[in-house]
Amino acid sequence: MNLFYQPLIPDGVLSLDATESKHATRVLRKKAGDSIQITDGKGKFYRARLTRADTLKSLFSIEETITEPIKTFSVHVAIAPTKNIDRLEWFVEKTVEVGIDEITLITCKHSERSHPKLERLEKIAISAMKQSLKATLPRISGPVSFSEMINTSHHTQRFIAHVDLENHVHLKHAAIPGSQYIILIGPEGDFSGNEIELAMNQGFRKVSLGTSRLRTETAGLAACHILNLVNTP
């Protein structure tokens, strides 16, 4: 099934933009009268029918609205952007496929990149949402400072992933099902000692993601996957 994206359906917009229209008509050869599936990225799927198939602006009518099941937990990963932007983009794509609710880019002492293009990351997230047949587009924001991030978090469970041979508390054992999680993932040079201390003073708990030393983007994906697995019946 091919899924199209139109975030303005709740506002009454019943047309596909030029990018989606071109894909529908030129790539998939859709014609007026054909059935299509659309999401608004806000938790709803729509079974629709094309009333006009045009490469610049295709029109449709809605025949059925289906609400995505409500999750009992949420996953927020606050991550330091990688020096290689391709790795950050890979992280966004894969975590959206696995299941993530929010991504915040954070600036840390050892950060090597501070201004990735959010518009590009959002496009990748939209594509991954459609690919994985989800109806909710994760929120992507930042960059914000490390201190701002830890001081404004109100999640029920707060974690900081840190490479520490003395830390044997694995995330899968620390996470309580049905919680609102946030986990901090540091830059390639890891968090500084002061950042670890500041986070713990704000109620964050140090956790391990396993015995291997992971790259930033791999650690972010691993954390996201673990939290989803903890909530799998």
C-alpha positions as YAML, in Angstrom:
chain: A
units: angstrom
residues:
- id: 1
  name: MET
  ca: [0.00, 0.00, 0.00]
- id: 2
  name: ASN
  ca: [1.20, 3.48, -0.90]
- id: 3
  name: LEU
  ca: [0.49, 6.20, 1.64]
- id: 4
  name: PHE
  ca: [0.18, 9.88, 0.77]
- id: 5
  name: TYR
  ca: [0.59, 12.85, 3.11]
- id: 6
  name: GLN
  ca: [-1.66, 15.86, 3.48]
- id: 7
  name: PRO
  ca: [-1.39, 17.54, 6.92]
- id: 8
  name: LEU
  ca: [-4.16, 20.05, 6.19]
- id: 9
  name: ILE
  ca: [-7.04, 17.61, 5.79]
- id: 10
  name: PRO
  ca: [-8.40, 18.59, 9.26]
- id: 11
  name: ASP
  ca: [-8.57, 22.17, 7.91]
- id: 12
  name: GLY
  ca: [-10.60, 21.08, 4.90]
- id: 13
  name: VAL
  ca: [-7.83, 20.86, 2.29]
- id: 14
  name: LEU
  ca: [-8.76, 17.96, -0.01]
- id: 15
  name: SER
  ca: [-5.88, 18.04, -2.48]
- id: 16
  name: LEU
  ca: [-2.37, 16.65, -2.81]
- id: 17
  name: ASP
  ca: [0.54, 19.04, -3.27]
- id: 18
  name: ALA
  ca: [2.72, 18.96, -6.38]
- id: 19
  name: THR
  ca: [5.20, 16.42, -4.99]
- id: 20
  name: GLU
  ca: [2.52, 13.97, -3.87]
- id: 21
  name: SER
  ca: [0.45, 14.55, -7.01]
- id: 22
  name: LYS
  ca: [3.42, 13.84, -9.28]
- id: 23
  name: HIS
  ca: [4.14, 10.61, -7.40]
- id: 24
  name: ALA
  ca: [0.50, 9.54, -7.62]
- id: 25
  name: THR
  ca: [-0.02, 10.30, -11.31]
- id: 26
  name: ARG
  ca: [3.38, 9.75, -12.94]
- id: 27
  name: VAL
  ca: [4.95, 7.06, -10.78]
- id: 28
  name: LEU
  ca: [1.88, 5.10, -9.65]
- id: 29
  name: ARG
  ca: [-0.24, 5.99, -12.70]
- id: 30
  name: LYS
  ca: [-3.25, 6.88, -10.57]
- id: 31
  name: LYS
  ca: [-6.30, 8.25, -12.39]
- id: 32
  name: ALA
  ca: [-9.52, 9.97, -11.41]
- id: 33
  name: GLY
  ca: [-11.74, 7.41, -9.70]
- id: 34
  name: ASP
  ca: [-8.84, 5.45, -8.20]
- id: 35
  name: SER
  ca: [-8.73, 4.80, -4.45]
- id: 36
  name: ILE
  ca: [-5.78, 6.12, -2.42]
- id: 37
  name: GLN
  ca: [-4.71, 6.09, 1.23]
- id: 38
  name: ILE
  ca: [-3.69, 9.33, 2.94]
- id: 39
  name: THR
  ca: [-2.46, 10.34, 6.40]
- id: 40
  name: ASP
  ca: [-2.52, 13.76, 8.01]
- id: 41
  name: GLY
  ca: [0.45, 12.95, 10.27]
- id: 42
  name: LYS
  ca: [-1.77, 13.75, 13.25]
- id: 43
  name: GLY
  ca: [-2.97, 10.23, 13.97]
- id: 44
  name: LYS
  ca: [-5.51, 9.62, 11.21]
- id: 45
  name: PHE
  ca: [-5.63, 7.58, 8.01]
- id: 46
  name: TYR
  ca: [-8.05, 8.45, 5.24]
- id: 47
  name: ARG
  ca: [-9.41, 6.17, 2.53]
- id: 48
  name: ALA
  ca: [-10.01, 8.57, -0.32]
- id: 49
  name: ARG
  ca: [-10.86, 8.61, -4.01]
- id: 50
  name: LEU
  ca: [-9.23, 10.84, -6.61]
- id: 51
  name: THR
  ca: [-11.69, 13.19, -8.24]
- id: 52
  name: ARG
  ca: [-9.03, 14.87, -10.37]
- id: 53
  name: ALA
  ca: [-5.61, 13.43, -11.18]
- id: 54
  name: ASP
  ca: [-3.17, 16.18, -12.05]
- id: 55
  name: THR
  ca: [0.61, 16.32, -11.70]
- id: 56
  name: LEU
  ca: [0.46, 19.72, -9.98]
- id: 57
  name: LYS
  ca: [-2.64, 19.38, -7.82]
- id: 58
  name: SER
  ca: [-4.75, 16.25, -7.51]
- id: 59
  name: LEU
  ca: [-8.13, 16.47, -5.80]
- id: 60
  name: PHE
  ca: [-9.81, 13.78, -3.72]
- id: 61
  name: SER
  ca: [-12.87, 13.02, -1.66]
- id: 62
  name: ILE
  ca: [-12.75, 11.21, 1.67]
- id: 63
  name: GLU
  ca: [-14.69, 7.96, 1.99]
- id: 64
  name: GLU
  ca: [-13.49, 6.73, 5.40]
- id: 65
  name: THR
  ca: [-11.48, 8.05, 8.34]
- id: 66
  name: ILE
  ca: [-9.53, 5.65, 10.54]
- id: 67
  name: THR
  ca: [-7.88, 6.76, 13.77]
- id: 68
  name: GLU
  ca: [-4.52, 5.23, 14.64]
- id: 69
  name: PRO
  ca: [-4.59, 3.29, 17.96]
- id: 70
  name: ILE
  ca: [-3.57, 5.52, 20.88]
- id: 71
  name: LYS
  ca: [-0.23, 4.57, 22.42]
- id: 72
  name: THR
  ca: [0.11, 4.10, 26.16]
- id: 73
  name: PHE
  ca: [3.68, 5.44, 26.15]
- id: 74
  name: SER
  ca: [5.82, 8.02, 24.37]
- id: 75
  name: VAL
  ca: [9.46, 8.05, 23.31]
- id: 76
  name: HIS
  ca: [11.47, 11.27, 23.15]
- id: 77
  name: VAL
  ca: [15.13, 11.08, 22.15]
- id: 78
  name: ALA
  ca: [17.26, 14.17, 22.75]
- id: 79
  name: ILE
  ca: [20.40, 13.66, 20.69]
- id: 80
  name: ALA
  ca: [23.55, 15.60, 19.85]
- id: 81
  name: PRO
  ca: [23.80, 16.00, 16.04]
- id: 82
  name: THR
  ca: [26.56, 13.94, 14.46]
- id: 83
  name: LYS
  ca: [29.44, 15.53, 12.56]
- id: 84
  name: ASN
  ca: [28.46, 13.51, 9.51]
- id: 85
  name: ILE
  ca: [24.96, 14.73, 8.67]
- id: 86
  name: ASP
  ca: [24.16, 11.51, 6.79]
- id: 87
  name: ARG
  ca: [24.29, 9.61, 10.08]
- id: 88
  name: LEU
  ca: [21.83, 11.98, 11.73]
- id: 89
  name: GLU
  ca: [19.48, 11.62, 8.78]
- id: 90
  name: TRP
  ca: [19.79, 7.82, 9.04]
- id: 91
  name: PHE
  ca: [18.90, 8.06, 12.75]
- id: 92
  name: VAL
  ca: [15.77, 10.09, 11.98]
- id: 93
  name: GLU
  ca: [14.65, 7.70, 9.25]
- id: 94
  name: LYS
  ca: [15.13, 4.53, 11.28]
- id: 95
  name: THR
  ca: [13.65, 5.79, 14.56]
- id: 96
  name: VAL
  ca: [10.54, 6.98, 12.76]
- id: 97
  name: GLU
  ca: [10.21, 3.51, 11.23]
- id: 98
  name: VAL
  ca: [10.68, 1.84, 14.63]
- id: 99
  name: GLY
  ca: [8.39, 4.25, 16.48]
- id: 100
  name: ILE
  ca: [9.35, 7.58, 18.02]
- id: 101
  name: ASP
  ca: [7.25, 10.54, 19.15]
- id: 102
  name: GLU
  ca: [9.75, 13.35, 19.44]
- id: 103
  name: ILE
  ca: [13.34, 14.16, 18.53]
- id: 104
  name: THR
  ca: [15.18, 17.12, 19.98]
- id: 105
  name: LEU
  ca: [18.65, 18.10, 18.82]
- id: 106
  name: ILE
  ca: [20.85, 19.18, 21.73]
- id: 107
  name: THR
  ca: [24.11, 21.09, 21.92]
- id: 108
  name: CYS
  ca: [26.66, 19.61, 24.34]
- id: 109
  name: LYS
  ca: [30.20, 20.51, 25.39]
- id: 110
  name: HIS
  ca: [31.71, 18.02, 22.94]
- id: 111
  name: SER
  ca: [29.26, 18.65, 20.09]
- id: 112
  name: GLU
  ca: [30.77, 18.90, 16.61]
- id: 113
  name: ARG
  ca: [27.71, 20.13, 14.73]
- id: 114
  name: SER
  ca: [25.10, 22.58, 15.95]
- id: 115
  name: HIS
  ca: [22.91, 23.70, 13.03]
- id: 116
  name: PRO
  ca: [21.48, 20.83, 10.96]
- id: 117
  name: LYS
  ca: [18.63, 21.73, 8.61]
- id: 118
  name: LEU
  ca: [15.35, 20.83, 10.30]
- id: 119
  name: GLU
  ca: [13.41, 21.10, 7.04]
- id: 120
  name: ARG
  ca: [15.53, 18.32, 5.53]
- id: 121
  name: LEU
  ca: [15.09, 16.13, 8.62]
- id: 122
  name: GLU
  ca: [11.33, 16.69, 8.56]
- id: 123
  name: LYS
  ca: [11.15, 15.56, 4.93]
- id: 124
  name: ILE
  ca: [13.03, 12.40, 5.85]
- id: 125
  name: ALA
  ca: [10.64, 11.83, 8.76]
- id: 126
  name: ILE
  ca: [7.62, 12.23, 6.46]
- id: 127
  name: SER
  ca: [9.04, 9.72, 4.00]
- id: 128
  name: ALA
  ca: [9.79, 7.23, 6.81]
- id: 129
  name: MET
  ca: [6.30, 7.69, 8.27]
- id: 130
  name: LYS
  ca: [4.74, 6.88, 4.91]
- id: 131
  name: GLN
  ca: [7.11, 3.95, 4.31]
- id: 132
  name: SER
  ca: [6.28, 2.38, 7.69]
- id: 133
  name: LEU
  ca: [2.53, 3.07, 7.29]
- id: 134
  name: LYS
  ca: [2.20, 5.27, 10.37]
- id: 135
  name: ALA
  ca: [-0.26, 8.09, 10.85]
- id: 136
  name: THR
  ca: [1.62, 10.23, 13.35]
- id: 137
  name: LEU
  ca: [4.56, 12.42, 12.34]
- id: 138
  name: PRO
  ca: [7.11, 12.81, 15.15]
- id: 139
  name: ARG
  ca: [8.00, 16.32, 16.27]
- id: 140
  name: ILE
  ca: [11.57, 17.41, 15.45]
- id: 141
  name: SER
  ca: [13.00, 20.49, 17.12]
- id: 142
  name: GLY
  ca: [16.18, 22.18, 18.23]
- id: 143
  name: PRO
  ca: [18.97, 22.59, 18.58]
- id: 144
  name: VAL
  ca: [18.66, 23.54, 22.24]
- id: 145
  name: SER
  ca: [21.36, 23.66, 24.88]
- id: 146
  name: PHE
  ca: [21.95, 20.66, 27.12]
- id: 147
  name: SER
  ca: [21.05, 22.70, 30.21]
- id: 148
  name: GLU
  ca: [17.77, 23.91, 28.69]
- id: 149
  name: MET
  ca: [16.86, 20.35, 27.77]
- id: 150
  name: ILE
  ca: [17.36, 18.88, 31.23]
- id: 151
  name: ASN
  ca: [15.67, 21.81, 32.96]
- id: 152
  name: THR
  ca: [12.49, 21.74, 30.88]
- id: 153
  name: SER
  ca: [11.83, 17.99, 30.80]
- id: 154
  name: HIS
  ca: [8.67, 16.81, 32.57]
- id: 155
  name: HIS
  ca: [8.72, 13.18, 31.43]
- id: 156
  name: THR
  ca: [7.79, 10.48, 33.90]
- id: 157
  name: GLN
  ca: [11.04, 8.61, 33.20]
- id: 158
  name: ARG
  ca: [14.26, 10.44, 32.36]
- id: 159
  name: PHE
  ca: [17.42, 8.67, 31.25]
- id: 160
  name: ILE
  ca: [20.91, 9.59, 30.12]
- id: 161
  name: ALA
  ca: [22.84, 7.00, 28.13]
- id: 162
  name: HIS
  ca: [26.48, 7.12, 29.13]
- id: 163
  name: VAL
  ca: [29.54, 5.00, 28.39]
- id: 164
  name: ASP
  ca: [30.45, 3.91, 31.91]
- id: 165
  name: LEU
  ca: [32.01, 0.54, 32.73]
- id: 166
  name: GLU
  ca: [30.67, 0.82, 36.28]
- id: 167
  name: ASN
  ca: [27.12, 1.44, 35.14]
- id: 168
  name: HIS
  ca: [25.39, -1.91, 34.75]
- id: 169
  name: VAL
  ca: [21.78, -0.71, 34.79]
- id: 170
  name: HIS
  ca: [20.45, -1.55, 31.34]
- id: 171
  name: LEU
  ca: [17.72, 0.61, 29.85]
- id: 172
  name: LYS
  ca: [15.48, -2.43, 29.30]
- id: 173
  name: HIS
  ca: [15.46, -3.08, 33.07]
- id: 174
  name: ALA
  ca: [15.08, 0.57, 34.10]
- id: 175
  name: ALA
  ca: [12.19, 1.44, 31.80]
- id: 176
  name: ILE
  ca: [8.70, 1.00, 33.23]
- id: 177
  name: PRO
  ca: [6.04, 0.13, 30.62]
- id: 178
  name: GLY
  ca: [3.44, 2.78, 29.88]
- id: 179
  name: SER
  ca: [5.67, 5.75, 30.71]
- id: 180
  name: GLN
  ca: [6.55, 8.99, 28.97]
- id: 181
  name: TYR
  ca: [10.28, 8.56, 28.32]
- id: 182
  name: ILE
  ca: [13.08, 10.89, 27.45]
- id: 183
  name: ILE
  ca: [16.61, 9.64, 26.90]
- id: 184
  name: LEU
  ca: [19.65, 11.81, 26.28]
- id: 185
  name: ILE
  ca: [22.18, 10.61, 23.69]
- id: 186
  name: GLY
  ca: [25.53, 12.37, 23.67]
- id: 187
  name: PRO
  ca: [27.92, 13.43, 20.90]
- id: 188
  name: GLU
  ca: [30.75, 11.30, 19.56]
- id: 189
  name: GLY
  ca: [32.97, 12.58, 22.37]
- id: 190
  name: ASP
  ca: [30.26, 11.61, 24.92]
- id: 191
  name: PHE
  ca: [28.83, 13.82, 27.65]
- id: 192
  name: SER
  ca: [31.20, 15.69, 29.94]
- id: 193
  name: GLY
  ca: [31.40, 14.77, 33.61]
- id: 194
  name: ASN
  ca: [29.69, 18.02, 34.50]
- id: 195
  name: GLU
  ca: [26.80, 17.32, 32.10]
- id: 196
  name: ILE
  ca: [26.30, 13.88, 33.64]
- id: 197
  name: GLU
  ca: [26.19, 15.42, 37.11]
- id: 198
  name: LEU
  ca: [23.79, 18.19, 36.06]
- id: 199
  name: ALA
  ca: [21.42, 15.67, 34.45]
- id: 200
  name: MET
  ca: [21.41, 13.41, 37.49]
- id: 201
  name: ASN
  ca: [20.68, 16.41, 39.71]
- id: 202
  name: GLN
  ca: [17.59, 17.02, 37.56]
- id: 203
  name: GLY
  ca: [16.30, 13.48, 38.03]
- id: 204
  name: PHE
  ca: [17.88, 11.76, 35.05]
- id: 205
  name: ARG
  ca: [19.11, 8.20, 35.61]
- id: 206
  name: LYS
  ca: [22.26, 6.82, 34.02]
- id: 207
  name: VAL
  ca: [21.55, 3.76, 31.89]
- id: 208
  name: SER
  ca: [23.52, 1.39, 29.70]
- id: 209
  name: LEU
  ca: [22.59, 0.28, 26.19]
- id: 210
  name: GLY
  ca: [24.82, -2.79, 26.35]
- id: 211
  name: THR
  ca: [28.48, -3.73, 26.49]
- id: 212
  name: SER
  ca: [29.39, -2.40, 23.02]
- id: 213
  name: ARG
  ca: [30.53, 1.16, 22.45]
- id: 214
  name: LEU
  ca: [27.97, 2.58, 20.03]
- id: 215
  name: ARG
  ca: [28.08, 5.50, 17.64]
- id: 216
  name: THR
  ca: [25.74, 8.35, 18.49]
- id: 217
  name: GLU
  ca: [23.15, 7.48, 15.84]
- id: 218
  name: THR
  ca: [23.29, 3.77, 16.67]
- id: 219
  name: ALA
  ca: [22.82, 4.51, 20.37]
- id: 220
  name: GLY
  ca: [19.78, 6.65, 19.59]
- id: 221
  name: LEU
  ca: [18.21, 3.94, 17.48]
- id: 222
  name: ALA
  ca: [19.00, 1.25, 20.06]
- id: 223
  name: ALA
  ca: [17.40, 3.30, 22.84]
- id: 224
  name: CYS
  ca: [14.28, 3.91, 20.75]
- id: 225
  name: HIS
  ca: [13.98, 0.23, 19.88]
- id: 226
  name: ILE
  ca: [14.47, -0.91, 23.49]
- id: 227
  name: LEU
  ca: [11.75, 1.41, 24.77]
- id: 228
  name: ASN
  ca: [9.36, 0.14, 22.11]
- id: 229
  name: LEU
  ca: [10.17, -3.47, 23.00]
- id: 230
  name: VAL
  ca: [9.58, -2.80, 26.70]
- id: 231
  name: ASN
  ca: [6.04, -1.78, 25.73]
- id: 232
  name: THR
  ca: [5.38, -4.73, 23.42]
- id: 233
  name: PRO
  ca: [2.83, -7.18, 24.87]
...
